[in-house]
Amino acid sequence: MISPFNLADKIQNSEDFKQVLWPNYLEHSNGISMREYADREKKLLSMGNYGVEEFHLKVTEYIDFLDIII
């Protein structure tokens, strides 16, 4: 699984959340379904141990995007 800070950084620099989710899923999923992977990413981001103040708006939007996937 990707680290919380690296994921938040990718989200912050992204224009399209699909371009964040898909490569991460391919690299870090280890054979689980997209739904399970999205749920794990959401839980990882919800831990908030990566300086959430800097990334709050985009991370919140990404979590909403993951809710659609889940």
C-alpha positions in Angstrom: 0.0 0.0 0.0 1.2 3.5 -0.8 2.2 5.8 2.1 -0.4 8.3 3.3 1.9 11.3 2.5 2.8 10.1 -0.9 -0.9 9.5 -1.8 -1.9 12.9 -0.5 0.9 14.5 -2.5 -0.2 12.7 -5.7 -3.8 13.9 -5.1 -2.7 17.5 -4.5 -0.8 17.5 -7.8 -3.5 15.8 -9.8 -6.0 17.3 -12.2 -7.9 13.9 -12.6 -8.4 11.6 -9.7 -8.6 8.6 -12.1 -5.0 9.2 -13.0 -4.1 8.8 -9.3 -6.3 5.8 -8.5 -5.5 3.6 -11.5 -1.7 3.6 -11.4 -1.8 3.1 -7.6 -4.2 0.3 -8.0 -2.0 -1.5 -10.5 1.1 -1.1 -8.4 -0.3 -1.7 -4.9 -3.4 -3.8 -5.2 -1.8 -7.3 -5.0 -4.8 -8.8 -6.7 -7.6 -7.4 -4.6 -10.7 -5.8 -6.3 -10.8 -2.1 -7.2 -13.6 -1.7 -4.6 -11.5 -3.2 -1.8 -8.5 -1.1 -2.9 -10.5 2.1 -2.9 -11.8 1.3 0.5 -8.3 0.8 1.8 -7.1 4.1 0.3 -10.0 5.9 1.9 -9.2 4.4 5.3 -5.5 5.3 4.8 -6.4 8.9 4.0 -8.9 9.1 6.9 -6.1 8.5 9.3 -4.9 12.0 8.7 -1.3 11.5 9.7 0.3 13.3 6.7 -0.3 17.0 7.4 -4.0 17.2 6.4 -4.1 21.0 6.7 -2.0 21.3 3.5 -4.0 18.8 1.5 -7.5 19.1 3.1 -9.6 20.3 0.1 -8.2 17.9 -2.5 -8.0 14.9 -0.2 -11.6 15.5 0.8 -12.6 15.6 -2.9 -10.6 12.4 -3.5 -12.3 10.7 -0.6 -15.7 11.7 -2.1 -14.5 10.2 -5.4 -13.5 7.0 -3.6 -17.0 6.8 -2.1 -18.4 6.7 -5.7 -16.1 3.7 -6.4 -17.0 1.9 -3.2 
